[in-house]
């Protein structure tokens, strides 16, 4: 612990020292002409619809490279398929770090895959930047000073608390049914629900039921939860299939609670369309990214994203908001690397990541910017409640502050 705290202080000092001089300073994977970036994505397996995130990141970097790169260096993305399997993520990370010599690992998809490689990367002092998970465990600079997430929304505990508060404002006596993925992320979301309910948790939670990522269906769990006739149905999963099945099955059996969907599943293409647009009407979800709309009005940033997708990935489903997230996280990395200037050691890359100050990104919603300190690795803490209106996700609240 003491050594980790010393390292965190050193990283902070590196960032807050005198401006970077003309002298260049490089770590592994960096030269005058390129920055090697490692990534894993579920291009196959149960979470494969999320693979578009990796393809959009690659396309974004291609566009940046065509314009001269970042401070004159091309971004060389090496992205491997891990099928959302932690052992495969570990194998891929070793290959990228030890074989390909990347500067850092970037945007690994999911809590379980990212957790599988965190100890390895921290032990070897390799930055694990903007991994894709809302688990609160990533805000631990004392013990994991080389790992930082950039989630879709506030962490799972905050998301659950905001969902519960929103539901209870409508119905103070609401009873809750929770469907959750049986992994660290799902268990954290459930814990967040219980903590938000406080002393009322045992009485207010009608039932909680888990499922495995590899399960072909969650129908039996939903039927059991529906039998409770709970007023609120909370659905946590990272796999679009489970989210879609849960919404559809509840609709089929005539259960009509207030429904909250995990932020990572607020996706028209991969969740709401398979569930049935009518079945999904009224579903709520917390988000920090702008809801995707095919015909934006007075929103140059969304228009630019749509034009980018049509040009770079014409065969991709533009309604898949996992692509919108890929665009955003790639934009965030470019901002960070520009901030590093010519000091591209691993230590300074991580120091700059832990000193982001009110960084705007084009597709974040109003009032939301990236902010970190050496003591707080959470870039995003706030969000808006979104609601599916039967065709699109629309903003349904003022800015909601996370803790």
Buried (B, 14 or more C-beta within 10 A) or exposed (E): EEEBBEBBEBBBEBBEEEEBEEEBBBBBBBBEEBBBBBBBBBBBBBBBBBBBBBBBBBBBBEEBBEEEBBEEBBBBBBBBBBBBBBEBBBBBBEBBBEEBEBBBBBBBBBBBBBBBBBEBBBEEEBBBBBBBBBBBBBBBBBEBBBBBBBBBBBBBBBBBBBBBEBBBEEEEEBBBBBBBBBBBBBBBBBBBBBEBBEEBBEEBBBBBBBBEBEBEEBBEBBBEBBEBEBBBBBBBBBBBBBBBBBBBBBBBEEBEBBBBBBBBBBBBBBBBBBBBEEBBBEBBBBBBBBBBBEEBEEBEBBEBBBEBBEEBBEEBBBBBBBBBBBBBBBBBBBBBBEBBBBBBBBBBBBBBBBBBEEBEBBBBBEEBBBBBEBEEBBBBBBBBBBBBBEEBBEBBBEBBEBE
